[in-house]
Amino acid sequence: MNEMLDALFAEAQQTVETPSEALMARILSDANAEIDARDAQEVSRRDAQRPKTRHPLIAAAVAALGGWRAVAGLATAGVTGIAIGLGAPGAVTSLATGYADTTSVYDEAVNGYGLDDLVPSFYELAAEG
């Protein structure tokens, strides 16, 4: 039994079937048609996502500020300023009161001014009225 299987496998290994030229041509034709169809779908998808019109006021404001790089720099500076202002009150206190020594405590009774008198807080800026 094993000899018959070995002979069958040896015969199968010796014969190499290659696809015909007509079959290969049809496969390549189908592949090229699929590639073209997907490219057309991608182009139509990109066209659908592209905004139809731009707002002239925003474009004028961005151009007046110096382009998108300048707008990005201004936005970064604004966010950094807010983060420093809200996140580091000790540094703001020492800069506002003129004390470089961070170990001493700012005494409101001695100096006559509180920190709120020197630096407005966010809540004062947001108050109504």
C-alpha positions as CSV (number, residue, x, y, z in Angstrom):
1,M,0.0,0.0,0.0
2,N,2.8,2.4,0.9
3,E,4.6,1.7,-2.3
4,M,1.6,2.6,-4.3
5,L,1.2,5.9,-2.4
6,D,4.8,6.7,-2.8
7,A,4.6,6.1,-6.6
8,L,1.5,8.3,-6.8
9,F,3.2,11.1,-4.9
10,A,6.4,10.8,-7.0
11,E,4.3,11.0,-10.2
12,A,2.4,14.1,-8.8
13,Q,5.7,15.8,-8.0
14,Q,7.1,15.3,-11.5
15,T,4.2,16.8,-13.4
16,V,4.0,20.6,-13.2
17,E,0.9,22.2,-14.4
18,T,1.2,25.8,-15.6
19,P,-1.8,27.9,-16.3
20,S,-2.5,28.7,-20.0
21,E,-1.7,32.1,-21.4
22,A,-5.4,32.8,-21.9
23,L,-6.1,32.2,-18.3
24,M,-3.3,34.4,-17.1
25,A,-4.5,37.2,-19.5
26,R,-8.0,37.0,-18.1
27,I,-6.7,37.1,-14.5
28,L,-4.6,40.1,-15.2
29,S,-7.5,41.8,-17.0
30,D,-9.8,41.2,-14.0
31,A,-7.1,42.5,-11.6
32,N,-6.6,45.7,-13.7
33,A,-10.3,46.3,-13.9
34,E,-10.6,46.0,-10.1
35,I,-7.7,48.4,-9.5
36,D,-9.3,50.9,-11.8
37,A,-12.7,50.6,-10.1
38,R,-11.1,51.1,-6.6
39,D,-9.1,54.1,-7.8
40,A,-12.3,55.6,-9.2
41,Q,-14.1,55.0,-5.8
42,E,-11.2,56.6,-3.9
43,V,-11.3,59.7,-6.1
44,S,-15.0,60.1,-5.7
45,R,-14.7,59.5,-1.9
46,R,-12.0,62.3,-1.6
47,D,-14.1,64.6,-3.7
48,A,-17.1,64.1,-1.4
49,Q,-15.0,64.8,1.7
50,R,-13.5,68.0,0.3
51,P,-15.2,71.1,1.5
52,K,-17.2,72.8,-1.2
53,T,-16.6,76.4,-0.2
54,R,-14.4,78.2,2.3
55,H,-15.5,80.9,4.5
56,P,-13.9,84.2,3.3
57,L,-13.9,85.8,6.7
58,I,-11.9,83.0,8.3
59,A,-9.5,82.9,5.3
60,A,-9.0,86.7,5.6
61,A,-8.4,86.5,9.3
62,V,-5.8,83.7,8.9
63,A,-4.1,85.6,6.1
64,A,-4.0,88.8,8.2
65,L,-2.4,86.9,11.1
66,G,0.3,85.5,8.8
67,G,-1.0,82.1,7.8
68,W,-1.7,78.9,9.6
69,R,1.7,78.7,11.1
70,A,1.2,82.0,12.9
71,V,-2.3,81.0,14.0
72,A,-0.9,77.8,15.4
73,G,1.8,79.7,17.3
74,L,-0.7,82.1,18.7
75,A,-3.0,79.2,19.8
76,T,0.0,77.5,21.5
77,A,1.0,80.7,23.3
78,G,-2.5,81.3,24.5
79,V,-2.9,77.8,25.9
80,T,0.6,78.0,27.5
81,G,-0.3,81.3,29.1
82,I,-3.5,79.9,30.5
83,A,-1.7,76.8,31.8
84,I,1.0,78.9,33.5
85,G,-1.5,81.4,34.9
86,L,-3.8,78.7,36.4
87,G,-1.2,76.1,37.3
88,A,1.6,78.0,38.9
89,P,0.2,80.5,41.5
90,G,3.5,80.5,43.5
91,A,5.5,81.7,40.5
92,V,2.9,84.4,39.7
93,T,3.0,85.5,43.4
94,S,6.8,85.8,43.5
95,L,6.9,87.7,40.2
96,A,4.0,90.0,41.0
97,T,5.3,90.9,44.5
98,G,8.9,91.2,43.5
99,Y,10.1,88.6,45.8
100,A,12.7,86.2,44.3
101,D,12.9,84.2,47.5
102,T,10.4,81.4,47.2
103,T,10.9,80.2,50.8
104,S,9.4,83.3,52.4
105,V,5.7,83.7,52.7
106,Y,4.1,86.8,51.2
107,D,2.6,88.7,54.1
108,E,-0.4,90.8,53.1
109,A,-0.4,92.8,56.3
110,V,3.1,94.0,55.8
111,N,2.9,94.9,52.1
112,G,-0.7,96.2,52.1
113,Y,-1.7,94.5,48.9
114,G,-3.1,91.0,48.4
115,L,-2.3,88.8,45.4
116,D,-5.8,89.5,44.0
117,D,-5.0,93.2,44.0
118,L,-1.9,92.7,41.9
119,V,-3.1,89.9,39.5
120,P,-6.7,89.6,38.5
121,S,-8.1,86.0,38.7
122,F,-10.0,84.2,36.2
123,Y,-13.2,84.5,38.2
124,E,-12.9,88.3,38.2
125,L,-12.5,88.3,34.4
126,A,-15.5,86.0,34.0
127,A,-17.8,87.9,36.4
128,E,-21.0,89.4,35.0
129,G,-22.0,93.0,35.3
